Amino acid sequence: SLPVEVANVTLVNVPSAAVEVHRPKFRVKDGELSLEGYVFRQHTAETTADSHIDIVFLDVAGRTLRVDTTSFSPRSLSRSFRPPQPHAYFLVPVPQVPAGTVAIEVRGHDGRHD
């Protein structure tokens, strides 16, 4: 079962121009909480090599409490017009959830952070 601090937290996937986040979910293994999910390439994207995932912890007012960043593997997803569509996987530890977190946006992000 999930730890109490994330039992009522909503996970929201937010696509970027290059990647679409799919089925993010919490996972508990050996008492450690993490967040996992899949990434698909957007059909119009040239490349996914510069993209990553932002894990954005939000409070009830929609304010950002913390942002964690993770990559996915494989980094570069080829184009495919036939199923199954190539996809990548991410798994990021969540050692601590900021107090007051009600939602976590799992956002595709293209390019670097400034």
Long-range contacts (C-beta under 8 A, 24 or more apart in sequence): 1-28, 2-26, 2-28, 2-33, 3-28, 3-33, 3-97, 5-97, 5-101, 6-33, 6-94, 6-97, 6-101, 8-102, 9-97, 9-101, 9-102, 9-103, 9-104, 10-102, 10-103, 10-104, 11-35, 11-103, 11-104, 11-106, 12-103, 12-104, 12-105, 12-106, 13-37, 13-105, 13-106, 13-107, 14-105, 14-106, 14-107, 14-108, 15-42, 15-108, 16-42, 16-51, 16-107, 16-108, 16-109, 16-110, 17-42, 17-44, 17-45, 17-110, 18-42, 18-45, 18-46, 18-47, 18-48, 18-50, 18-51, 18-108, 18-110, 19-45, 19-48, 19-51, 19-72, 19-77, 19-108, 19-110, 20-108, 21-53, 21-106, 21-107, 21-108, 22-87, 24-104, 24-106, 26-94, 27-91, 32-93, 32-95, 33-93, 33-94, 33-95, 33-97, 34-91, 34-92, 34-93, 34-94, 35-90, 35-91, 35-92, 35-94, 35-104, 35-106, 36-89, 36-90, 36-91, 36-92, 37-89, 37-90, 37-106, 38-87, 38-88, 38-89, 38-90, 39-72, 39-77, 39-87, 39-88, 39-89, 39-90, 39-108, 40-77, 40-85, 40-86, 40-87, 40-88, 41-77, 41-78, 41-79, 41-85, 41-86, 43-79, 47-76, 48-75, 48-76, 48-77, 48-88, 49-75, 49-76, 50-110, 50-111, 50-112, 51-108, 51-109, 51-110, 51-111, 52-109, 53-90, 53-92, 53-106, 53-107, 53-108, 53-109, 54-105, 54-106, 54-107, 54-108, 54-109, 55-92, 55-94, 55-104, 55-105, 55-106, 55-107, 56-104, 56-105, 56-106, 56-107, 57-97, 57-98, 57-101, 57-104, 58-101, 58-102, 58-103, 58-104, 58-105, 59-98, 59-100, 59-101, 59-102, 60-100, 60-102, 65-98, 65-100, 65-101, 66-98, 68-92, 68-94, 69-109, 69-113
